[in-house]
């Protein structure tokens, strides 16, 4: 099932096809949306973003990087619903 990812109040969302994507970060990069990233596996926290709306899951388990309430790591999560994120 396709979900939509809204990033930084941009009106045109990015579609996320569960069968084609591995995580939110790779989906956004394929569509030309740049996010800061480093380890790409949930250790460093460089890609952290605020989840403003929706739900995500972490298929490999919770990330090791420290996250504050409302933050997600796009490098290792997948959307469960349409989501809206704000990058730092």
C-alpha positions in Angstrom: 0.0 0.0 0.0 1.3 3.4 -0.9 1.7 6.1 1.8 2.5 9.7 1.3 5.5 11.5 3.0 5.2 15.3 3.5 8.5 17.0 4.2 9.0 20.5 5.6 5.6 21.9 4.5 6.2 21.2 0.8 2.8 20.9 -0.8 3.7 18.0 -3.1 4.1 14.8 -1.1 6.5 12.0 -1.9 4.9 8.6 -2.5 6.3 5.6 -0.5 5.6 2.2 -2.1 6.2 -0.4 0.6 7.3 -3.0 -2.0 9.9 -0.7 -3.6 11.5 1.1 -0.6 13.6 0.1 2.3 13.1 3.1 4.5 11.9 6.7 4.5 15.4 8.1 3.8 16.1 6.1 0.7 12.6 6.9 -0.6 13.2 10.6 -0.2 16.6 10.5 -1.8 15.3 8.6 -4.8 12.8 11.4 -5.3 15.4 14.2 -5.0 14.7 15.3 -1.4 18.0 15.8 0.5 18.3 15.0 4.2 21.5 15.0 6.2 22.6 11.4 6.9 25.7 9.5 7.9 25.6 5.9 9.2 22.2 5.0 7.5 21.5 2.4 10.2 20.2 4.2 13.3 23.4 4.6 15.2 24.4 8.3 14.8 21.1 10.2 14.7 22.3 12.6 11.9 19.1 12.1 9.9 16.7 12.7 12.8 13.5 14.5 12.0 10.3 15.5 13.9 7.3 13.4 13.1 4.4 15.9 13.0 1.7 13.6 11.8 1.3 9.8 11.2 3.0 6.7 12.4 6.2 4.8 11.5 7.6 1.4 12.4 11.2 0.2 12.9 11.3 -3.2 11.2 14.8 -4.0 12.6 13.8 -2.9 16.2 14.3 0.5 17.9 17.3 2.6 16.7 20.3 2.9 19.0 20.6 6.7 18.6 18.9 8.8 21.3 15.6 10.2 20.2 13.5 12.8 21.9 9.8 12.6 22.1 8.3 13.0 18.6 11.6 12.4 16.7 12.2 9.6 14.1 15.2 8.3 12.2 14.3 8.2 8.5 17.2 5.9 7.8 15.7 3.0 9.5 11.9 3.5 9.7 9.0 2.8 7.4 5.7 4.7 7.3 2.6 2.8 8.6 0.3 5.7 7.6 0.8 8.9 5.6 3.4 11.0 7.5 4.5 14.5 7.8 8.1 15.3 9.0 10.1 18.4 9.7 13.8 18.2 9.2 16.4 20.0 11.3 
